[in-house]
Amino acid sequence: MTHDIDEIVRLVVARVRDELVTPEWLTPDQAASYCGLTARGLEDLRYRRVGPVASKVGGRIVRYRRADLDSWLEAGRQE
């Protein structure tokens, strides 16, 4: 019984950590959600070169650094 509870706690903690802790490098879907955009909208901004800095891994896989997203969002903030 204790083993089952320990396993359940481990699984819940892992899931909460995955949902609450934003990784350093984000996929386009994660980055779009982080910025409050759709994935297609973020892709359009990248294509027009007006969006946040993106990196390509292996020439094909697009990733965004969380710090770059924060900088881009801050730069566009109006007071």
C-alpha positions in Angstrom: 0.0 0.0 0.0 2.8 2.5 0.9 4.5 1.7 -2.3 1.4 2.6 -4.3 1.0 5.9 -2.5 4.7 6.7 -3.0 4.3 6.0 -6.7 1.2 8.1 -7.0 3.0 11.0 -5.2 6.0 10.7 -7.5 3.8 10.8 -10.6 1.8 13.8 -9.4 4.9 15.7 -8.5 6.5 15.0 -11.9 3.3 16.1 -13.7 3.0 19.3 -11.7 6.7 20.1 -12.2 6.3 19.6 -16.0 3.3 21.9 -16.1 4.6 24.6 -13.8 8.3 24.8 -14.7 8.9 26.4 -18.0 12.0 24.9 -19.7 14.8 27.1 -20.9 14.2 26.1 -24.6 10.6 25.9 -25.9 9.0 24.4 -28.9 7.0 26.7 -31.2 3.8 25.5 -29.6 5.1 26.1 -26.1 6.5 29.5 -27.1 3.3 30.5 -28.7 1.3 29.6 -25.6 3.8 31.4 -23.4 3.4 34.6 -25.5 -0.4 34.3 -25.8 -0.2 33.6 -29.5 -1.2 30.8 -31.8 1.5 28.6 -33.2 0.6 29.8 -36.7 0.8 33.5 -35.6 4.2 32.9 -34.1 5.4 31.2 -37.3 4.1 34.2 -39.3 6.1 36.6 -37.1 9.2 34.4 -37.5 8.7 34.4 -41.3 8.4 38.2 -41.4 11.4 38.5 -39.0 9.5 40.6 -36.5 9.0 38.0 -33.8 11.2 36.8 -31.0 14.6 35.4 -31.8 14.4 31.7 -32.9 17.1 29.1 -33.2 17.2 26.2 -35.5 18.7 22.9 -34.4 20.0 20.8 -37.2 18.7 23.2 -39.7 15.0 22.2 -39.2 14.0 22.1 -35.6 12.9 25.6 -34.3 13.3 26.4 -30.6 12.9 29.6 -28.6 14.8 30.6 -25.5 12.5 31.8 -22.7 14.8 34.8 -22.1 14.4 35.8 -25.7 10.6 35.6 -25.5 10.6 37.7 -22.3 12.8 40.3 -24.0 10.6 40.4 -27.1 7.5 40.7 -25.0 9.0 43.5 -22.8 10.2 45.4 -25.9 6.6 45.5 -27.3 5.1 46.5 -24.0 3.2 49.9 -24.0 2.9 52.0 -20.9 
